[in-house]
Amino acid sequence: MTRRRIPCALISISGLVDDRYQAQGASCLEGKPGAKPAFSDSEVITLMARMDGIPSPDETQFIALIRSHDGALFPRLLPQRRFNRRARDVRLRVDMFRRSLLDWLGVPR
């Protein structure tokens, strides 16, 4: 029986994103009408941040890759079109996360 390796980078990014999102980004949803989405904004941001580390993937290839290799980590992963729409909705928070991650890592800008 072969054991599957857990994608450490994806888990690390997920933890960093969720911590930053709870500290800063969650307030963006306050007062927003409708039910809370099953696939959270922090999950969308995590996947977008992970996509940064893969050379030249398009969104369709990336979501297919996540679905096939890491689907267990994201059981509520959205269909492609809905993911793209949510990704556009959280774009500014993704930029905020990228800047805070660079600061946290001590990378000069």
Stockholm file with secondary structure:
# STOCKHOLM 1.0

chainA/1-109         MTRRRIPCALISISGLVDDRYQAQGASCLEGKPGAKPAFSDSEVITLMARMDGIPSPDETQFIALIRSHDGALFPRLLPQRRFNRRARDVRLRVDMFRRSLLDWLGVPR
#=GR chainA/1-109 SS CCCCCCCHHHHHHHHHHHHHIIIIIGGGGTTCCSCCCSSCHHHHHHHHHHHTTSSSCCHHHHHHHHHHHHTTTCTTCCCHHHHHHHHHHTHHHHHHHHHHHHHHHTCCC
#=GC SS_cons         CCCCCCCHHHHHHHHHHHHHIIIIIGGGGTTCCSCCCSSCHHHHHHHHHHHTTSSSCCHHHHHHHHHHHHTTTCTTCCCHHHHHHHHHHTHHHHHHHHHHHHHHHTCCC
//
